[in-house]
Amino acid sequence: MSDRFDKGMEVRRSVLGDAHVDRAEAAKTEFDLPFQTLITEGAWGTVWASDGISKRERSMITLALLAATGNFEEIPMHIRATARTGASKQDVLEAFQHVAIYAGVPKANHALKLAKATYAEMEEQEPK
């Protein structure tokens, strides 16, 4: 594998957590291997690995883009990642408010619904 792949895997684990990445890696097949490599090198080894902006800012942008484009399936995963990126609940709310104004209230509303449910799950899983 390439240096970009190795860096991508390192960043991916730091943002999404080992458990998530281990599950994704276990589900990888010969069919989707090229796609998984592309994501690891491009998204994680290039974009997320850049030090041009913070992981907190990148997390907010990612959540806003997912909501604005209606790609809701990955919102819970990226909400969970905020525990590692430093994006607060207030940061996420601000990002989704931008979505409401610039991309539509229904998209922001659905994203907020997913975020609320995911935060509730995260709080239930916290050790007491």
N, C-alpha and C positions, 0 to 999 in steps of 0.2 A: 504494500500500500504506500501511498505518497505521504510526504510531510503534511500536506494540506488535510489529508484524510485523518492522520493521527491527531493533528491540532483540532480538527472538527470533532472528533470523538471525545477529546478532552473537554472542549467547550460544551458540547452537547450534554455530557455527563454533569458538568458543573451547573448547567441551567435546568435540565430536566430531572436530574437525579439518576443514580445508578439503577434503581429498580425499574424505572420506566425504560431506560435504554437497554437494559438486559432483556426485558420482555420484547421490545422491538427487534433486537438482534436475534432472539430465539425464534421469532416469527418470520424472519427473512428467508426467502427461498431463492433458488437459482433464477427464477423468473423475474423477481423484483430486485435482485442484487445490483444491477446497474443503476436503477432508480435510487436505491438506498445509498449507494456510493455518491451519486450526484448530490443528494441532500446533505450528506455528511461533509463533503468537500465544499459545496457551494454555500449552502445556508449556514452551516456551523463552522466550517474551516475558513471561510472567507468573510461573510457578512457578520455573523455573531463574534468571530474572532478579532475583528477590527477594534482598535482602541480609539476610533474616531469619536464615538459617543459611549456613554456608560451602558452597562447591561440594564440598569433601571430604565433609562430612556429607550433603549432598544425594545425592552419588554412592553412599554407603553405603546410604542409605535406598532409593534407586532399585533397587540390586542386590538388597537384601533383599525388597522388594516384588515384583520380577520373579520371584524364586525362590519366594516364599511363595504367589504366585498361579499358579505353573506356567507363566509366560510366558517360557520359556527362550530363545526365538529372539533376544531383544535382549540377553541377558547378555553374549555376546562383545563386542558393540559398546560396552556400558557398562564392561566390563573394560578395553578399549582406552582408553576415555575417562579412566580413573583416572590415566593418564600426564599428563593435563592438569588433573585436578581435585585431585590431591594425595592421593587415597585410596591407602594403601599395601596391599600384599598382606596384612599383618596386619589392617588395617581390614576388608578384604573377608572374611577368614576369620572375624573377630568377627561381622560382619553375618550370614554364613551360619550361624554357630553359633546365633544368635538364631532364624533360620529353623528350624533343626532342632528347637529346643525348642518354639517357638510355632506352627509350621506343618507340621512333619513332617520326619523324617530323610530319607526318599527325595527330597524336593524339595531339601533342602540338599545331599545327596550328589550329585545330578545337577548342581546349580549349581556345586559345587566341581569336578566333572569338567570342566565347560565352562570354568571359570576357569583351571584348570591347563593345559588345552590352549591357551587363548588366551594366557596368559602365556608358554608355551613358544614359540608363534608370534612373539610380540612380541620375545622374546630372540633368536630366530633372525634377525629382521629388523634388529636393532641393528647399527649399523656397528661393525666390529671394528678 
